[in-house]
Amino acid sequence: MPSLRQTLVSTIACVSTVWATGINDFSCKSDGNPVVLLHGLGATYYEDLNFLQYWLQHEGYCTYAQTYGAYDGFPFVGGLKPIKESASEIADYIKEVSEKTGKDKVDLVGHSEGAFQSLYVPKFEEGVSEKIDKIVAIAPPTHATTFANIYKLAYLLGNTTREVVGDVLQTVGCGACDDLGPDGAAITRLNDGKPIVQDGNTVTIIASKLDELVTPPKTAFVHEDGVSNWWIQDTCPFDPVGHIGEAYDVNVWNLVKNALDSTPNRKFVCLAGSPGK
């Protein structure tokens, strides 16, 4: 039997789809910035943040998304390529959205790896940061994640060096998994001692204390000027949402809207989430 949250999300998605302008509708008009959504590891543009995208369209935003980091011939799973390769794809897409919409500024909303990319791309991809206004990062593994302690398990099973674990991940085709783990190449590069947040960008990071995949959950936060760090439970204390569920959680959606509207203290009715997922 579906939970209250599942029923509610399904209902909202159906209603929102009626009002949605469609994915990548460059004829969409809005007073605000175009919003580019970046999916998580192993997801696609039509799965993960798709319900949030439709909801944002219903709220008056023009939204855009594409699958990044998928291997040729296998477009059904995105975000697998090394972070640096995917970052180049994302940068080109942001520039395309800015050009085709005629807007100087674009907002980014990312989940998981997509949230990490929302921080990484403006810092390292030329010509991107000046096109970005607001960044809303949902559960980014900013300072690395143990992926629910999978890295620790790998060491216990006999892989005694970080290099061996990385080699395994690269072999199975998940360069991003290697990049986002402890001492991963992308983690090291993002945390190089220079500011993560670029001039002119404002960042809101949204995380759950019960995130079971970006571990420990506090790894998401960035303690720099221009950053607002929000625990979901500080606003909605009884929401037990986990990592995957953050993309589908109506409370998270409202926090995203607050960030995009620059109204962080706007009140909304907190709804029950589902535990762990």
C-alpha positions in Angstrom: 0.0 0.0 0.0 1.5 3.4 -1.0 2.6 5.7 1.8 1.0 9.1 2.3 4.1 10.7 0.8 4.0 8.5 -2.3 0.3 9.2 -2.9 0.9 12.9 -2.4 3.9 13.1 -4.8 1.9 11.1 -7.4 -1.0 13.5 -7.1 1.2 16.6 -7.4 3.1 15.1 -10.3 -0.2 14.4 -12.2 -1.5 17.9 -11.5 1.9 19.5 -12.3 2.2 17.6 -15.6 -1.0 19.2 -16.8 0.5 22.7 -16.3 4.0 21.8 -17.3 5.5 23.5 -20.3 7.5 20.4 -21.1 11.2 19.5 -20.9 13.5 22.0 -22.5 10.8 24.3 -23.9 12.8 27.3 -25.0 9.6 29.2 -25.8 8.8 29.3 -22.1 8.5 32.8 -20.6 9.2 33.7 -17.0 10.3 36.8 -15.1 12.9 34.7 -13.3 16.0 33.0 -14.4 15.9 29.7 -16.3 16.4 26.8 -14.0 18.8 24.0 -15.0 18.3 20.8 -13.1 21.2 18.3 -12.7 20.3 14.7 -11.8 22.2 12.4 -9.6 24.6 9.5 -10.2 22.9 6.7 -12.1 19.9 8.7 -13.0 18.7 10.7 -16.1 17.0 14.0 -16.9 13.6 12.2 -16.9 14.2 10.3 -13.7 15.3 11.7 -10.3 14.4 15.4 -10.4 11.6 15.1 -13.0 8.8 15.5 -10.5 10.5 18.5 -8.9 10.9 19.9 -12.4 7.2 19.6 -13.2 6.3 21.2 -9.8 8.6 24.1 -10.5 7.0 24.6 -13.9 3.6 24.7 -12.1 5.1 27.4 -9.8 6.0 29.5 -12.8 9.6 28.6 -13.5 11.1 27.7 -16.9 13.1 24.6 -16.4 15.7 22.7 -18.4 17.5 19.4 -18.1 19.5 16.8 -20.0 21.2 13.6 -19.2 25.0 14.0 -18.6 27.8 11.5 -18.1 26.1 8.6 -20.0 28.2 6.2 -22.1 27.7 6.0 -25.8 25.2 3.3 -26.7 23.8 3.2 -23.1 21.9 6.4 -22.5 19.7 5.0 -19.8 22.1 5.6 -16.9 23.7 9.0 -16.5 26.4 10.4 -14.3 28.8 7.5 -14.6 31.7 9.2 -16.4 34.4 10.9 -14.5 33.3 14.2 -13.0 35.6 16.3 -15.2 34.1 14.8 -18.4 30.6 15.3 -17.3 31.4 18.9 -16.1 32.3 19.8 -19.7 28.9 18.5 -20.9 27.1 20.4 -18.3 29.0 23.7 -19.0 28.1 23.5 -22.7 24.4 22.9 -21.7 24.3 25.9 -19.4 25.7 28.1 -22.1 23.1 26.7 -24.5 20.2 27.4 -22.2 21.5 31.0 -21.6 21.8 31.6 -25.3 18.5 30.0 -26.4 16.5 31.7 -23.6 18.1 35.0 -24.1 18.8 35.2 -20.4 22.1 36.4 -19.0 21.7 34.4 -15.8 20.8 30.8 -15.1 19.9 29.1 -11.8 21.1 25.6 -11.0 19.3 22.9 -8.9 21.2 19.7 -8.4 20.8 16.5 -6.5 23.6 14.2 -5.2 26.3 14.1 -8.0 24.3 16.8 -9.8 24.5 18.9 -6.6 28.3 18.4 -6.6 28.5 19.4 -10.2 26.5 22.6 -9.5 29.5 23.6 -7.3 32.2 22.1 -9.4 31.2 23.4 -12.9 31.2 27.1 -12.0 34.5 26.8 -10.4 36.4 25.0 -13.1 34.6 25.4 -16.4 35.5 28.6 -18.3 32.8 31.1 -18.9 30.2 29.5 -16.6 30.3 31.2 -13.2 29.4 34.6 -14.7 26.2 33.0 -16.2 25.1 31.6 -12.8 23.0 33.4 -10.2 21.6 31.0 -7.6 22.8 27.4 -6.9 20.6 25.0 -4.9 22.5 21.9 -4.1 20.6 19.0 -2.6 22.8 16.5 -0.7 26.1 17.1 -2.5 29.1 15.0 -1.5 31.1 18.2 -1.3 33.9 16.8 0.9 33.6 13.2 -0.3 31.3 10.4 0.7 31.9 6.8 1.9 28.8 5.8 -0.1 27.1 4.2 2.9 30.5 3.0 4.1 31.1 0.9 0.9 34.7 2.2 0.8 35.3 0.9 4.3 33.8 -2.5 3.3 36.1 -2.6 0.3 39.1 -2.2 2.5 37.9 -4.9 4.9 37.6 -7.3 2.0 41.2 -7.0 1.3 41.6 -3.9 -0.9 44.1 -2.3 1.3 44.8 0.8 -0.7 42.7 3.6 -2.1 44.2 3.0 -5.5 42.9 -0.5 -5.7 39.4 0.6 -4.8 39.6 3.3 -7.5 40.8 0.8 -10.1 37.8 -1.4 -9.4 35.4 1.5 -9.8 37.0 2.6 -13.0 36.9 -0.9 -14.4 33.2 -1.3 -13.8 32.6 2.0 -15.5 31.8 4.4 -12.7 34.5 7.0 -12.8 32.3 9.3 -10.9 32.1 6.9 -8.0 35.9 6.9 -7.8 36.0 10.7 -8.1 33.5 11.3 -5.3 35.0 8.9 -2.7 37.5 9.8 -0.1 40.6 11.4 -1.7 38.9 11.2 -5.1 40.2 13.3 -7.9 37.2 15.6 -8.1 36.9 15.9 -4.3 40.6 16.9 -4.1 40.3 19.4 -6.9 37.1 21.1 -5.5 38.6 21.3 -2.0 41.9 22.8 -3.2 42.0 25.5 -0.6 40.5 28.1 -2.9 36.9 29.2 -2.5 34.3 26.8 -3.8 31.7 29.6 -4.3 32.5 31.9 -7.2 32.0 35.7 -7.3 28.4 36.6 -8.1 27.0 33.1 -7.1 24.8 32.5 -4.1 24.6 28.9 -2.8 22.0 27.1 -0.8 22.8 23.6 0.4 20.0 21.3 1.5 20.8 18.1 3.4 19.1 15.5 5.5 20.5 14.3 8.8 19.3 10.9 7.8 21.0 10.7 4.4 22.2 7.1 4.1 24.3 7.5 0.9 26.1 10.8 1.3 27.9 9.8 4.5 28.5 11.4 6.8 25.7 13.8 5.8 27.5 16.9 7.1 30.0 16.4 4.3 27.5 18.3 2.1 28.0 21.7 3.7 30.2 24.5 2.6 31.3 27.0 5.2 32.0 30.1 3.1 30.5 33.5 2.6 27.5 33.4 0.3 26.4 29.9 1.4 23.3 29.0 3.3 23.4 25.5 4.8 20.0 23.9 5.7 19.2 20.7 7.4 15.7 19.6 6.2 14.9 18.6 9.8 15.6 22.1 11.1 12.5 23.3 9.1 10.5 20.0 9.1 11.6 18.1 12.3 9.5 15.0 11.6 10.7 14.5 8.0 12.8 11.3 8.0 13.7 11.5 4.4 16.9 9.8 3.1 19.1 10.4 0.1 17.0 9.2 -2.8 13.8 10.5 -1.3 15.2 14.0 -1.2 14.5 14.4 -4.9 10.9 13.5 -4.4 10.2 15.2 -1.0 7.7 18.0 -1.1 9.4 19.7 1.9 12.6 19.8 -0.1 10.8 21.2 -3.1 9.6 24.1 -0.9 13.1 24.7 0.4 14.3 24.8 -3.2 11.6 27.3 -4.1 12.6 29.4 -1.1 16.2 29.5 -2.3 15.2 30.3 -5.9 12.9 33.1 -4.7 15.4 34.5 -2.2 12.8 34.0 0.6 14.6 31.5 2.9 12.2 32.2 5.8 9.0 31.6 3.8 6.7 29.3 5.8 5.0 26.3 4.4 3.2 23.3 5.7 5.6 20.4 6.4 4.4 17.0 5.2 5.3 13.5 6.4 8.2 12.0 4.5 9.2 8.4 4.1 12.1 7.0 6.2 15.4 6.1 4.7 14.7 6.4 1.0 
